[in-house]
Amino acid sequence: MVISKLSHFLQTITFCNKANNEVSFSILRLDQLHPVISGNKWFKLLYYLEEAVEKKFPAIATFGGYYSNHIAATAYACQQANIKSIGIIRGTQPTVLSHTLQQAIQHKMELHFVPKTAYKNKETIVNQMPSCYWIPEGGYGIKGMLGASLILKNLPEAQQFSHILTAVGSGTTLAGLVYAALPTQHVWGISVMKNNFQLEKQVSNLLLPEDSNKNWKIFHSFHQGGYAKQSSSLFHFMNQLFSRHAIPTDFVYTAKTLYAAKQLLQQNAFASNSKVLIIHTGGLQGNYSLPKGLLQFL
Ligand SMILES: *Cc1c(COP(=O)(O)O)cnc(C)c1O
């Protein structure tokens, strides 16, 4: 897949605004990029994949959990690039595989299940398979950041926005957006994990000092109970968003980010006349782990 101009993935969106302070929102629908490898994952993988192919590695290996969008995306991208893929999966092999893992297998990924304690020791796992090209978990790294920076670089309208919002897992995407942003722009990350205060350091470790000083921050109060935690208010919000704007979201990342945007608006966090760009980072395949009927769009 070639990434060209992303302009046609822009959609405007309005939230009920009691503060009435003239804030406008647009959403970059990267979920529409591709049915399988949507959102930020494709961007993050790009330069890793390029290097693995260039250096003729026999296989690409990476890490992830049962529901990892990164695993699903890596499996598909490797199949497309005609390179063998191996997924090191956190936890013992379940009797019924998640939709994510089934899909990874369909795309010819070889899965290795590693119990949680052994999984922590990634270096040992890597050393056992030295011929593989290893992509860090979540695509975290300089190459992942540079790939993610293409999200803004390929969007000519990007410079018009005062704020850019994204979900934060490993912080790689946020770092890429900061890297590509103007010094005048505010890049805000919504952490989907509870109390993950390592994130700021994880992001600055990827950035050059001059970029580290840009206007970026991570909000830690919109996780809705913690990573992948479900709540009826979140599902209600997702269904409402879909019926009003035809925007499907995933319950782990993008729903929390849009919910945060709405709440930040109500808290008057944006100055008057702010123009906010929300990145829809995709990840819709994660919704298949939910019971049927919860969401209007599954
Ligand atoms: C992986 C993922 C993220 C988090 O991206 P990071 O670069 O790890 O911070 C955000 N949204 C979706 C949908 C994802 O799948």
The ligand as an ORCA input file, in Angstrom:
! r2SCAN-3c Opt
* xyz 0 1
  C      -1.721      0.755     18.818
  C      -2.783      1.764     18.792
  C      -2.624      3.041     19.354
  C      -1.414      3.423     20.159
  O      -0.331      3.792     19.370
  P       1.091      3.998     20.034
  O       1.938      4.447     18.917
  O       1.532      2.656     20.565
  O       0.963      4.965     21.130
  C      -3.644      3.958     19.207
  N      -4.784      3.627     18.563
  C      -4.984      2.426     18.028
  C      -6.275      2.124     17.368
  C      -3.997      1.450     18.121
  O      -4.225      0.229     17.599
*
